[in-house]
């Protein structure tokens, strides 16, 4: 599917889910692999516990970009929180598509 300026291909391999992002020329931009929230760096779970008490991480991912840099993503409610390889908070991304899906369920 088209996602911004990239194309995203989702896959399942056994119990593992992930995605590969490609630019319009087919160059690999990033690989995202779902992981258990318990596999996130401690700094990520500490951040969530401190800044969002009472909330739990629904889903977690390990992201490797085209340069080999590793990032982590923690989904809390419908917001994805992005962290660097050391678990330091970088940014949050609200996913409108998830909001729309949740409204359809209500």
C-alpha positions in Angstrom: 0.0 0.0 0.0 1.1 3.6 -0.6 2.1 5.3 2.6 3.2 8.9 2.2 6.1 8.9 -0.3 6.9 5.2 0.2 5.3 1.9 -0.5 4.8 -0.5 2.4 4.6 -4.3 2.0 3.4 -6.1 5.1 4.3 -9.8 5.7 3.7 -12.6 8.1 6.3 -15.3 8.7 5.1 -17.9 11.2 3.9 -15.8 14.2 6.1 -12.8 13.3 4.6 -9.9 11.5 6.5 -7.0 9.9 6.7 -4.7 6.9 9.2 -3.5 4.4 9.1 0.1 3.1 10.4 1.0 -0.4 10.7 4.3 -2.1 9.2 4.9 -5.6 12.3 3.5 -7.2 12.1 0.3 -5.2 15.0 1.1 -2.8 14.7 -0.3 0.6 14.0 2.4 3.2 13.3 0.5 6.3 12.4 -2.9 7.7 9.9 -3.1 10.6 9.6 -6.3 12.7 7.0 -6.8 15.4 8.5 -7.7 18.8 7.0 -8.4 22.2 6.7 -5.3 24.4 8.9 -7.0 26.9 11.7 -7.0 24.2 11.8 -3.2 24.2 14.7 -1.5 25.9 14.0 -0.7 29.5 14.3 3.0 28.8 11.2 2.7 26.5 9.0 1.0 29.1 10.3 3.4 31.8 9.2 6.3 29.5 5.7 4.9 29.0 5.3 4.1 32.7 6.4 7.6 33.8 4.6 9.6 31.1 1.5 7.5 30.6 0.8 5.9 34.0 -1.9 3.2 33.8 -1.5 2.7 30.0 0.1 -0.4 28.5 2.1 -0.9 25.3 -0.3 -2.7 22.9 2.3 -3.4 20.2 6.0 -3.0 19.7 8.4 -3.0 16.8 12.0 -3.0 16.0 12.8 -0.7 12.9 16.0 -0.8 10.9 16.4 2.0 8.4 18.3 2.0 5.1 21.5 3.3 6.9 21.3 0.4 9.4 20.1 2.6 12.3 17.8 0.9 14.8 14.6 2.5 16.1 11.9 1.2 18.4 8.2 1.8 18.2 5.7 1.4 21.0 2.0 1.7 20.4 0.0 3.1 23.3 -3.7 3.6 22.5 -3.7 4.8 18.9 -0.4 6.6 19.1 3.0 5.3 18.0 5.9 6.5 20.1 9.3 6.3 18.4 12.6 5.8 20.3 16.2 5.7 19.2 18.4 2.6 19.6 19.1 3.5 23.3 15.4 3.9 24.1 15.4 7.7 24.2 12.1 9.2 23.1 12.2 10.8 19.6 8.7 11.6 18.5 5.1 10.4 18.5 2.9 9.7 15.4 -0.8 9.6 15.7 -2.3 7.1 13.3 -5.5 8.5 11.8 -6.2 5.2 10.1 -6.2 3.4 13.6 -8.6 6.2 14.9 -10.9 5.5 11.9 -10.8 1.8 12.5 -11.6 2.2 16.1 -14.6 4.4 15.3 -15.9 1.8 12.9 -15.9 -0.8 15.7 -18.0 1.4 18.0 
